[in-house]
Amino acid sequence: MMCVMAAVMEGPLADLSSWKAVDCSIAKAMDLIGTRSAVLILREAYYGTRRFDGFASRVGITDAAAAAQLRKLTEAGVLEKRPYREEGKRTRHEYALTQMGRDLLPVVLALMQWGDAYLQPGPAPLMLVEEATGAPVRVEVRSATGKEVELEELGIRVNEDYLRKRREGSE
């Protein structure tokens, strides 16, 4: 029989039946990027796609779906629109990653890494490497000390700064 291990829920979080995940950051992130097309548009932005037609064709979605996702990601601050103009043509916009969008890179790479390990029937189609050295790149959970942290070693506790801010907001 397999032993089921979980993160260490600390303090008042230990009794899962006594609290709800209010203001869950995972839920908020999924509201923004939780669709296939949103994640694949991010993939394309990391690969260097910048123009509307490129996103729509490379992701394999309709122009309407591409427009909706690009608008949502732009309004949220993940991408920014920048004007460009080809000679003799009207001004158009291309899309560039913001710092917020760049900070999603480990999320997208972790999905890729997981898919490579569990969903590919053979070797992964692409390799993640450090460009300068060719050394393999992996997404890992590490503490600020550099130690890799396994699920059973992960402590989850209430953030006192969050509680303080909520109390200040309700007064």
N, C-alpha and C positions, 0 to 999 in steps of 0.2 A: 504494500500500500504506500502511495506517495505521501510524503509529509508536505502540507501546504504551509508555506512561510509567507509572511507579509512584512510590510514596514512596521516600525515600532511607533505606535500612536501614543504620544506623551500627554500627561496631565489629563485635562478634561476631555481630550480627544480619544482617550483609551476606550471609553464606552461609546461605541458607534451609534447605539440606539438613542443617545441623549443629545445629539446635535445633528444639524443638517449642513451640507456644504454650501453655505450662503456666500455670494460673491466669488464663486469658484473661478480661479484663473484659467483652468482647463476649459471650462464651459465657455468662458468669454473668448478664448482663443479659437475654439471650435466654431463659435458663431461667426468668426471672421474668416478663418481659413479651412473650415471643416468640409469643404466639398472637393471632389476629385479635380474639377477644373481650376479651383483656386490654388491647390497645391501644385498642379502641373504648370500653371502660369508662373508660379514661383520658380519651379525647376527651370523653366525656359529663361526666366530673367537671370538666374545663376549661370546658365549656359551662354548668355550673351544676347538673347532675343530682346529687341527694344521696340519694335514697331507692331502696331495692331495686327496687320495681316499675318505677320510671323507668329504671333501668339495664337491666333485663331487656327491657322493651318497646322502648326506643329503640335498643338494640344488636340486638334481634331474636334473642335467645337464650332457652333454656328457663330456668325458675326454678332448676333444679338447676345448670345451667352458670353462671348469674349468681352463685349462692351460692358455688360453688367458686372462681370468679375473684375475687370480692370477699373471700372468706376468705384466699386466697393473697396478694392485694395488701395486705390489712390485716395479716396475720402478718408480711409482709416490711417493713412500715412505710411503704408508699407511700400508703395511706389509713388513716384512723382512724375508728372507730365512735364516734358520739356519741348518747346517748339523747335522745329527744324523746317528747312525749306530747300527742296531740290530746285535747281535752276529751271525757270520757266513754269513752275508749278506753285500752287497755293501753299501757304504755311500749314503744316500738320504737326502732330505731336508724337513723340516717342516716350517710352516709359523707362524710368531708371529706378533702381533700388535705393531706398533711403537707408539710414542706419537701422531703423526699425525692421526693414526688410532683410538687410544683411544679417541681423541678429536672429532671424528665423533659419539660417543656414543649418545649424546643428539639428533642428527638428526635421527638416527635409532630408538631410543626409542620414539621420537615424531611421527614417522610414525606408529609405533606399537600402540601408545596411540590413534591416530586418527582412525586407522583401528578398534581398539576395540570399539570406540564410535560410528562409523558410518557404519561399514561394517559387523560386527558380528551380526548374527541373535539373539543371546542371550548373556549370560555372556562371558566375555573375556576368552580365553583358558588359558592364563597365567597371573599371577599377578606380578607386579613390586613392590618389597619391600626392605627396608633396611635390609640386612641380619641379623645384630646384634639385631634389635628390632622388626622386622616384620612390621614396619610402612610403609604405602603405599608411593610409589615414583611416582612423576609426573614431566613431563617436562613443564616448564612455561617460559614466557618472563618476566624478571624482570630487573629493572634498577640497577645500582651499589649501590643505596641506599636500595635495597631490595623490593621496591614497584613493585607489579605486574603491567605491562603495557599492556593495551588493544590496539587494532589496531588503534582506533581513537586518542589515546594518544601518538602514536609513531611518533616522528619527524624524517624526513630523510633529511639530509643536505649534501652538498658537503664537502668532506674531504680536508681541505687546505693542509695537508701534501702530499696527493696524487697529487694535482694540482702542488705543488712545485716540487715534484720529476719528474713529466711529463715535466714541463718547463725546468728543469735542463738537462733532457735527450734529449730534442730537441735542445739544444744550442750547 
